[in-house]
Amino acid sequence: MDTHARRGGTIAKPIPRSMSIVGTVAAWERWTGMRFPGGGRYAPVEIDHGRGCGCCREPNVWIMHTLIP
């Protein structure tokens, strides 16, 4: 974000869920090398055993730049 600020960018707005990664509980266990024995939040992954899936939602910030022709 510092590079954007040095280039004249301004913060437009925060995006709390800019990217979502969804997978089965088994896939999350493979990807992370961790076990998820119960449902709930394993920062930053939310596991839902009832649905058999997990999701990670990544926040981000949008930066606005003025384009000069």
GUMI-805823 format. One record per residue: residue in one letter; x, y, z of N, C-alpha, C, O in turn. Coordinates in steps of 0.2 Angstrom, whole numbers. Example, Ala and Ser with C-alpha at 12.3 -4.5 7.8 and 13.67 -1.06 7.14 Angstrom:
2
+------+--------+---------+-------+---------+----------+-------+--------+---------+-------+--------+---------+-------+
! type ! n_east ! n_north !  n_up ! ca_east ! ca_north ! ca_up ! c_east ! c_north !  c_up ! o_east ! o_north !  o_up !
+------+--------+---------+-------+---------+----------+-------+--------+---------+-------+--------+---------+-------+
!    A !     66 !     -28 !    39 !      62 !      -22 !    39 !     66 !     -16 !    39 !     71 !     -17 !    42 !
!    S !     64 !     -11 !    35 !      68 !       -5 !    36 !     64 !       0 !    39 !     67 !       6 !    40 !
+------+--------+---------+-------+---------+----------+-------+--------+---------+-------+--------+---------+-------+
***
This chain:
69
+------+--------+---------+-------+---------+----------+-------+--------+---------+-------+--------+---------+-------+
! type ! n_east ! n_north !  n_up ! ca_east ! ca_north ! ca_up ! c_east ! c_north !  c_up ! o_east ! o_north !  o_up !
+------+--------+---------+-------+---------+----------+-------+--------+---------+-------+--------+---------+-------+
!    M !      4 !      -6 !     0 !       0 !        0 !     0 !      4 !       6 !     0 !      2 !      11 !    -3 !
!    D !     10 !       6 !     3 !      15 !       12 !     3 !     17 !      14 !    -4 !     17 !      20 !    -5 !
!    T !     18 !       9 !    -8 !      20 !       11 !   -15 !     14 !      15 !   -19 !     15 !      20 !   -22 !
!    H !      8 !      12 !   -17 !       2 !       16 !   -20 !      1 !      23 !   -18 !      0 !      28 !   -21 !
!    A !      3 !      24 !   -11 !       2 !       31 !    -8 !      8 !      35 !   -11 !      6 !      41 !   -12 !
!    R !     14 !      32 !   -12 !      19 !       37 !   -15 !     17 !      39 !   -22 !     20 !      44 !   -25 !
!    R !     13 !      34 !   -25 !      12 !       36 !   -32 !      5 !      40 !   -33 !      2 !      41 !   -38 !
!    G !      3 !      42 !   -27 !      -3 !       47 !   -27 !    -10 !      43 !   -26 !    -15 !      47 !   -27 !
!    G !    -10 !      37 !   -25 !     -16 !       33 !   -24 !    -19 !      35 !   -17 !    -16 !      37 !   -12 !
!    T !    -26 !      35 !   -17 !     -29 !       36 !   -11 !    -34 !      30 !    -9 !    -36 !      27 !   -14 !
!    I !    -35 !      29 !    -3 !     -39 !       23 !    -1 !    -46 !      25 !    -3 !    -49 !      30 !    -1 !
!    A !    -49 !      20 !    -7 !     -56 !       21 !    -9 !    -61 !      18 !    -4 !    -65 !      21 !    -1 !
!    K !    -60 !      12 !    -2 !     -64 !        9 !     3 !    -61 !       2 !     5 !    -58 !      -2 !     1 !
!    P !    -62 !      -1 !    11 !     -60 !       -7 !    13 !    -65 !     -12 !    10 !    -71 !     -11 !    10 !
!    I !    -62 !     -18 !     8 !     -67 !      -24 !     6 !    -65 !     -29 !    10 !    -60 !     -33 !    10 !
!    P !    -70 !     -31 !    15 !     -69 !      -36 !    20 !    -69 !     -43 !    17 !    -66 !     -47 !    20 !
!    R !    -72 !     -44 !    11 !     -72 !      -51 !     8 !    -70 !     -50 !     1 !    -74 !     -52 !    -3 !
!    S !    -64 !     -48 !    -1 !     -62 !      -47 !    -8 !    -60 !     -54 !   -11 !    -61 !     -54 !   -17 !
!    M !    -58 !     -59 !    -7 !     -56 !      -65 !   -10 !    -59 !     -71 !    -6 !    -57 !     -71 !     0 !
!    S !    -62 !     -76 !    -9 !     -64 !      -81 !    -5 !    -61 !     -88 !    -8 !    -61 !     -89 !   -14 !
!    I !    -59 !     -92 !    -3 !     -56 !      -99 !    -5 !    -61 !    -104 !    -2 !    -61 !    -104 !     5 !
!    V !    -64 !    -108 !    -5 !     -69 !     -113 !    -3 !    -66 !    -120 !    -5 !    -64 !    -121 !   -10 !
!    G !    -67 !    -124 !     0 !     -65 !     -131 !    -1 !    -68 !    -136 !     4 !    -71 !    -134 !     9 !
!    T !    -68 !    -142 !     2 !     -70 !     -147 !     7 !    -66 !    -147 !    13 !    -60 !    -145 !    13 !
!    V !    -68 !    -150 !    19 !     -64 !     -150 !    25 !    -58 !    -154 !    24 !    -53 !    -153 !    26 !
!    A !    -59 !    -160 !    20 !     -53 !     -164 !    18 !    -48 !    -160 !    14 !    -42 !    -161 !    15 !
!    A !    -50 !    -156 !     9 !     -46 !     -152 !     5 !    -42 !    -147 !    10 !    -36 !    -146 !     9 !
!    W !    -45 !    -144 !    15 !     -42 !     -139 !    19 !    -37 !    -143 !    24 !    -32 !    -140 !    25 !
!    E !    -38 !    -149 !    26 !     -34 !     -152 !    30 !    -27 !    -154 !    26 !    -22 !    -154 !    28 !
!    R !    -28 !    -156 !    19 !     -23 !     -157 !    15 !    -19 !    -151 !    14 !    -12 !    -151 !    14 !
!    W !    -22 !    -145 !    12 !     -19 !     -139 !    10 !    -15 !    -136 !    16 !     -9 !    -134 !    15 !
!    T !    -17 !    -137 !    22 !     -14 !     -134 !    28 !    -10 !    -138 !    32 !     -6 !    -136 !    36 !
!    G !    -11 !    -145 !    31 !      -7 !     -150 !    35 !    -10 !    -150 !    42 !     -7 !    -152 !    47 !
!    M !    -16 !    -147 !    43 !     -19 !     -147 !    50 !    -25 !    -151 !    50 !    -28 !    -153 !    45 !
!    R !    -27 !    -153 !    56 !     -34 !     -157 !    57 !    -39 !    -152 !    60 !    -37 !    -147 !    63 !
!    F !    -45 !    -152 !    57 !     -51 !     -148 !    59 !    -56 !    -153 !    62 !    -61 !    -154 !    59 !
!    P !    -55 !    -154 !    69 !     -60 !     -159 !    72 !    -67 !    -157 !    73 !    -71 !    -161 !    74 !
!    G !    -68 !    -150 !    74 !     -74 !     -148 !    75 !    -75 !    -142 !    71 !    -71 !    -139 !    68 !
!    G !    -82 !    -140 !    70 !     -83 !     -134 !    66 !    -81 !    -127 !    70 !    -80 !    -127 !    76 !
!    G !    -81 !    -122 !    66 !     -79 !     -116 !    69 !    -73 !    -112 !    66 !    -71 !    -114 !    60 !
!    R !    -71 !    -107 !    69 !     -66 !     -103 !    66 !    -59 !    -105 !    68 !    -57 !    -106 !    74 !
!    Y !    -55 !    -107 !    63 !     -48 !     -108 !    64 !    -44 !    -103 !    60 !    -43 !    -104 !    54 !
!    A !    -43 !     -97 !    63 !     -41 !      -91 !    59 !    -36 !     -93 !    54 !    -31 !     -96 !    55 !
!    P !    -37 !     -91 !    48 !     -42 !      -87 !    45 !    -48 !     -92 !    42 !    -52 !     -89 !    38 !
!    V !    -48 !     -98 !    43 !     -52 !     -103 !    40 !    -58 !    -104 !    44 !    -58 !    -105 !    50 !
!    E !    -64 !    -104 !    41 !     -70 !     -106 !    45 !    -73 !    -112 !    42 !    -74 !    -113 !    36 !
!    I !    -73 !    -117 !    47 !     -75 !     -124 !    45 !    -82 !    -126 !    47 !    -84 !    -124 !    53 !
!    D !    -86 !    -129 !    42 !     -93 !     -130 !    44 !    -94 !    -138 !    42 !    -94 !    -140 !    36 !
!    H !    -93 !    -142 !    47 !     -93 !     -149 !    46 !   -100 !    -151 !    44 !   -101 !    -156 !    40 !
!    G !   -106 !    -148 !    46 !    -112 !     -149 !    43 !   -113 !    -149 !    36 !   -116 !    -153 !    33 !
!    R !   -110 !    -144 !    33 !    -110 !     -144 !    25 !   -104 !    -147 !    22 !   -103 !    -148 !    16 !
!    G !    -99 !    -149 !    27 !     -93 !     -153 !    24 !    -88 !    -148 !    21 !    -84 !    -150 !    16 !
!    C !    -88 !    -142 !    22 !     -83 !     -137 !    19 !    -80 !    -132 !    23 !    -82 !    -131 !    29 !
!    G !    -75 !    -129 !    21 !     -72 !     -123 !    24 !    -71 !    -117 !    20 !    -71 !    -118 !    13 !
!    C !    -70 !    -111 !    22 !     -70 !     -105 !    18 !    -65 !    -101 !    22 !    -65 !    -100 !    28 !
!    C !    -61 !     -97 !    18 !     -56 !      -92 !    20 !    -58 !     -86 !    16 !    -58 !     -86 !    10 !
!    R !    -60 !     -81 !    19 !     -61 !      -74 !    16 !    -56 !     -69 !    18 !    -55 !     -68 !    24 !
!    E !    -53 !     -67 !    13 !     -47 !      -62 !    14 !    -49 !     -55 !    13 !    -53 !     -53 !     8 !
!    P !    -48 !     -50 !    17 !     -49 !      -43 !    17 !    -44 !     -40 !    12 !    -39 !     -43 !    10 !
!    N !    -46 !     -34 !    10 !     -42 !      -30 !     5 !    -44 !     -23 !     6 !    -49 !     -21 !     9 !
!    V !    -40 !     -19 !     3 !     -42 !      -12 !     2 !    -41 !      -9 !    -5 !    -36 !     -11 !    -8 !
!    W !    -46 !      -6 !    -8 !     -46 !       -3 !   -14 !    -42 !       4 !   -14 !    -44 !       8 !   -10 !
!    I !    -38 !       4 !   -19 !     -34 !       11 !   -20 !    -36 !      14 !   -26 !    -36 !      11 !   -31 !
!    M !    -38 !      20 !   -26 !     -39 !       24 !   -32 !    -33 !      28 !   -35 !    -30 !      31 !   -31 !
!    H !    -32 !      28 !   -41 !     -27 !       32 !   -44 !    -30 !      36 !   -50 !    -35 !      34 !   -53 !
!    T !    -28 !      42 !   -51 !     -30 !       46 !   -56 !    -26 !      45 !   -62 !    -20 !      45 !   -62 !
!    L !    -29 !      44 !   -68 !     -25 !       42 !   -74 !    -24 !      49 !   -78 !    -29 !      53 !   -79 !
!    I !    -18 !      50 !   -80 !     -17 !       56 !   -84 !    -15 !      54 !   -91 !    -11 !      50 !   -92 !
!    P !    -20 !      57 !   -96 !     -18 !       55 !  -103 !    -12 !      57 !  -106 !    -11 !      56 !  -111 !
+------+--------+---------+-------+---------+----------+-------+--------+---------+-------+--------+---------+-------+
***
